[in-house]
Amino acid sequence: MDRYILYETYRLGMLIGHFEPAELIKEIDGFIADSPIEEIPHVFYVLSLASNRRVMLELLTDLAKGVDEELPSCIVAGLLYRDQDRYTTEELYQKIGLLASLLSDQDGDVAVEFSELIKAYDAAQKAYGLRFKRKKTRERMLAKNEKNIKDTLQKYEKYAEEFEYKSWGS
């Protein structure tokens, strides 16, 4: 996997709160420790020594300029599926909505799919608040929302698996 795609994946993941800077620093430090000096890009030292999240995001933004955001967003969606136990259904919807809003091509397949998912979720939440008063109806609606987000994210699981075999050197 191209390291510029990895930069963009980490950038998007950090922006939606799925990754912490310490995770990226650990990955970079591992690469630095395992690689010959001549194969280590200078920017890796800068990333490894980044003082805070804002600095790291600025660096990743500069490094990932020109990278198509669709593949990295698919990877992030797959990672959200893999780590879904860390989040409530509402948090997953928030992260997907934020991810969709971060994509520059709002007409792209991924952005449209995520936006439609969020619209359906919002409509269901609004409908429940207006019409459905029974507890069973609410529980069915929440279960359906949870199934929808998990089914959608599951389609991106294969991207998360590919991400696990990242190669910073390519």
C-alpha beads as a LAMMPS data file, in Angstrom:
LAMMPS data file: protein, C-alpha beads

170 atoms
169 bonds

1 atom types
1 bond types

-500.0 500.0 xlo xhi
-500.0 500.0 ylo yhi
-500.0 500.0 zlo zhi

Masses

1 110.0

Atoms # bond

1 1 1 0.000 0.000 0.000
2 1 1 1.292 3.418 -0.942
3 1 1 2.493 5.369 2.080
4 1 1 0.619 8.483 0.894
5 1 1 -2.606 6.518 1.212
6 1 1 -1.498 5.586 4.734
7 1 1 -0.889 9.273 5.511
8 1 1 -4.399 10.148 4.347
9 1 1 -5.905 7.198 6.225
10 1 1 -4.279 8.305 9.463
11 1 1 -5.286 11.921 8.808
12 1 1 -8.950 11.006 8.274
13 1 1 -8.877 8.599 11.217
14 1 1 -7.478 11.277 13.507
15 1 1 -9.949 13.873 12.310
16 1 1 -12.918 11.667 13.205
17 1 1 -11.338 10.614 16.501
18 1 1 -10.608 6.991 15.655
19 1 1 -6.817 7.277 15.866
20 1 1 -4.738 9.030 18.456
21 1 1 -1.403 10.633 17.526
22 1 1 0.382 8.194 19.827
23 1 1 -0.768 5.304 17.589
24 1 1 0.826 6.859 14.520
25 1 1 3.991 7.727 16.429
26 1 1 4.237 4.097 17.555
27 1 1 3.857 2.894 13.931
28 1 1 6.457 5.383 12.662
29 1 1 8.899 4.574 15.469
30 1 1 8.554 0.871 14.680
31 1 1 9.330 1.534 11.022
32 1 1 12.337 3.694 11.964
33 1 1 13.676 1.015 14.309
34 1 1 13.268 -1.776 11.743
35 1 1 14.589 0.031 8.635
36 1 1 18.016 0.918 7.348
37 1 1 18.716 4.647 7.736
38 1 1 18.817 5.283 3.982
39 1 1 15.255 3.948 3.575
40 1 1 13.686 6.231 6.204
41 1 1 12.043 9.353 4.780
42 1 1 13.122 12.492 6.636
43 1 1 9.502 13.392 7.337
44 1 1 9.154 10.276 9.498
45 1 1 11.505 11.806 12.032
46 1 1 9.414 14.966 12.019
47 1 1 6.189 12.958 12.464
48 1 1 7.757 10.886 15.224
49 1 1 8.725 14.039 17.106
50 1 1 5.460 15.930 16.472
51 1 1 4.529 17.770 19.643
52 1 1 0.744 17.570 19.378
53 1 1 -2.262 16.469 17.320
54 1 1 -2.547 19.762 15.427
55 1 1 1.065 19.639 14.234
56 1 1 0.691 16.007 13.215
57 1 1 -2.514 16.738 11.271
58 1 1 -0.817 19.634 9.468
59 1 1 2.060 17.372 8.456
60 1 1 -0.255 14.588 7.311
61 1 1 -2.365 17.066 5.336
62 1 1 0.728 18.366 3.539
63 1 1 2.035 14.864 2.890
64 1 1 -1.262 13.503 1.571
65 1 1 -2.060 16.367 -0.820
66 1 1 -3.308 15.003 -4.114
67 1 1 -4.195 11.565 -2.751
68 1 1 -7.645 10.330 -3.727
69 1 1 -9.652 10.253 -0.512
70 1 1 -11.962 7.410 -1.491
71 1 1 -9.607 4.508 -0.690
72 1 1 -8.458 5.979 2.652
73 1 1 -12.087 6.660 3.621
74 1 1 -12.952 3.036 2.774
75 1 1 -10.084 1.909 4.990
76 1 1 -11.299 4.101 7.862
77 1 1 -14.836 2.714 7.441
78 1 1 -13.420 -0.817 7.595
79 1 1 -11.467 0.077 10.717
80 1 1 -14.645 1.449 12.288
81 1 1 -16.320 -1.877 11.548
82 1 1 -13.414 -3.809 13.019
83 1 1 -13.442 -1.632 16.164
84 1 1 -17.216 -1.196 16.407
85 1 1 -17.287 -2.474 19.991
86 1 1 -15.508 0.712 21.071
87 1 1 -18.475 2.842 19.989
88 1 1 -22.209 3.132 20.468
89 1 1 -24.419 3.098 17.378
90 1 1 -24.888 6.855 17.700
91 1 1 -21.107 7.397 17.845
92 1 1 -20.632 5.251 14.731
93 1 1 -23.198 7.371 12.884
94 1 1 -21.430 10.544 14.060
95 1 1 -18.052 9.276 12.866
96 1 1 -19.456 8.204 9.488
97 1 1 -21.185 11.572 9.109
98 1 1 -17.973 13.399 9.932
99 1 1 -16.020 11.185 7.550
100 1 1 -18.501 11.913 4.755
101 1 1 -18.257 15.649 5.402
102 1 1 -14.441 15.547 5.219
103 1 1 -14.383 14.134 1.702
104 1 1 -13.723 16.734 -0.961
105 1 1 -15.764 14.879 -3.584
106 1 1 -19.246 14.978 -2.075
107 1 1 -20.606 13.271 -5.205
108 1 1 -18.282 10.272 -4.896
109 1 1 -19.722 6.831 -4.192
110 1 1 -18.440 6.628 -0.623
111 1 1 -19.561 10.135 0.350
112 1 1 -23.015 9.579 -1.148
113 1 1 -23.437 6.208 0.568
114 1 1 -22.425 7.610 3.966
115 1 1 -24.576 10.718 3.521
116 1 1 -27.629 8.641 2.616
117 1 1 -27.038 6.425 5.644
118 1 1 -26.930 9.503 7.889
119 1 1 -30.077 10.956 6.289
120 1 1 -31.963 7.693 6.887
121 1 1 -30.753 7.623 10.496
122 1 1 -31.776 11.233 11.087
123 1 1 -35.182 10.628 9.498
124 1 1 -35.755 7.585 11.724
125 1 1 -34.758 9.553 14.812
126 1 1 -37.085 12.396 13.855
127 1 1 -39.966 10.030 13.087
128 1 1 -39.564 8.306 16.419
129 1 1 -39.669 11.600 18.251
130 1 1 -42.829 12.679 16.436
131 1 1 -44.953 9.542 16.169
132 1 1 -43.763 6.497 17.996
133 1 1 -44.325 6.478 21.704
134 1 1 -44.151 2.788 22.450
135 1 1 -40.966 1.300 23.828
136 1 1 -41.058 -1.724 21.486
137 1 1 -41.294 0.518 18.437
138 1 1 -38.332 2.542 19.633
139 1 1 -36.290 -0.603 20.293
140 1 1 -37.055 -1.944 16.795
141 1 1 -36.037 1.368 15.245
142 1 1 -32.770 1.424 17.205
143 1 1 -32.031 -2.196 16.261
144 1 1 -32.699 -1.424 12.597
145 1 1 -30.353 1.601 12.740
146 1 1 -27.657 -0.502 14.355
147 1 1 -28.033 -3.218 11.715
148 1 1 -27.891 -0.645 8.886
149 1 1 -24.637 0.930 10.068
150 1 1 -22.966 -2.401 10.754
151 1 1 -24.030 -3.861 7.409
152 1 1 -22.720 -0.784 5.612
153 1 1 -19.417 -0.777 7.473
154 1 1 -18.990 -4.524 6.979
155 1 1 -18.675 -3.936 3.222
156 1 1 -15.429 -2.085 3.984
157 1 1 -13.941 -4.739 6.259
158 1 1 -11.601 -6.005 3.520
159 1 1 -9.965 -2.560 3.357
160 1 1 -9.156 -2.712 7.059
161 1 1 -7.508 -6.093 6.559
162 1 1 -5.340 -4.649 3.799
163 1 1 -4.425 -1.745 6.074
164 1 1 -3.040 -4.177 8.648
165 1 1 -0.354 -5.178 6.139
166 1 1 0.778 -1.611 5.577
167 1 1 4.164 -0.937 4.123
168 1 1 5.604 2.460 4.958
169 1 1 8.546 1.926 2.669
170 1 1 6.710 1.780 -0.660

Bonds

1 1 1 2
2 1 2 3
3 1 3 4
4 1 4 5
5 1 5 6
6 1 6 7
7 1 7 8
8 1 8 9
9 1 9 10
10 1 10 11
11 1 11 12
12 1 12 13
13 1 13 14
14 1 14 15
15 1 15 16
16 1 16 17
17 1 17 18
18 1 18 19
19 1 19 20
20 1 20 21
21 1 21 22
22 1 22 23
23 1 23 24
24 1 24 25
25 1 25 26
26 1 26 27
27 1 27 28
28 1 28 29
29 1 29 30
30 1 30 31
31 1 31 32
32 1 32 33
33 1 33 34
34 1 34 35
35 1 35 36
36 1 36 37
37 1 37 38
38 1 38 39
39 1 39 40
40 1 40 41
41 1 41 42
42 1 42 43
43 1 43 44
44 1 44 45
45 1 45 46
46 1 46 47
47 1 47 48
48 1 48 49
49 1 49 50
50 1 50 51
51 1 51 52
52 1 52 53
53 1 53 54
54 1 54 55
55 1 55 56
56 1 56 57
57 1 57 58
58 1 58 59
59 1 59 60
60 1 60 61
61 1 61 62
62 1 62 63
63 1 63 64
64 1 64 65
65 1 65 66
66 1 66 67
67 1 67 68
68 1 68 69
69 1 69 70
70 1 70 71
71 1 71 72
72 1 72 73
73 1 73 74
74 1 74 75
75 1 75 76
76 1 76 77
77 1 77 78
78 1 78 79
79 1 79 80
80 1 80 81
81 1 81 82
82 1 82 83
83 1 83 84
84 1 84 85
85 1 85 86
86 1 86 87
87 1 87 88
88 1 88 89
89 1 89 90
90 1 90 91
91 1 91 92
92 1 92 93
93 1 93 94
94 1 94 95
95 1 95 96
96 1 96 97
97 1 97 98
98 1 98 99
99 1 99 100
100 1 100 101
101 1 101 102
102 1 102 103
103 1 103 104
104 1 104 105
105 1 105 106
106 1 106 107
107 1 107 108
108 1 108 109
109 1 109 110
110 1 110 111
111 1 111 112
112 1 112 113
113 1 113 114
114 1 114 115
115 1 115 116
116 1 116 117
117 1 117 118
118 1 118 119
119 1 119 120
120 1 120 121
121 1 121 122
122 1 122 123
123 1 123 124
124 1 124 125
125 1 125 126
126 1 126 127
127 1 127 128
128 1 128 129
129 1 129 130
130 1 130 131
131 1 131 132
132 1 132 133
133 1 133 134
134 1 134 135
135 1 135 136
136 1 136 137
137 1 137 138
138 1 138 139
139 1 139 140
140 1 140 141
141 1 141 142
142 1 142 143
143 1 143 144
144 1 144 145
145 1 145 146
146 1 146 147
147 1 147 148
148 1 148 149
149 1 149 150
150 1 150 151
151 1 151 152
152 1 152 153
153 1 153 154
154 1 154 155
155 1 155 156
156 1 156 157
157 1 157 158
158 1 158 159
159 1 159 160
160 1 160 161
161 1 161 162
162 1 162 163
163 1 163 164
164 1 164 165
165 1 165 166
166 1 166 167
167 1 167 168
168 1 168 169
169 1 169 170
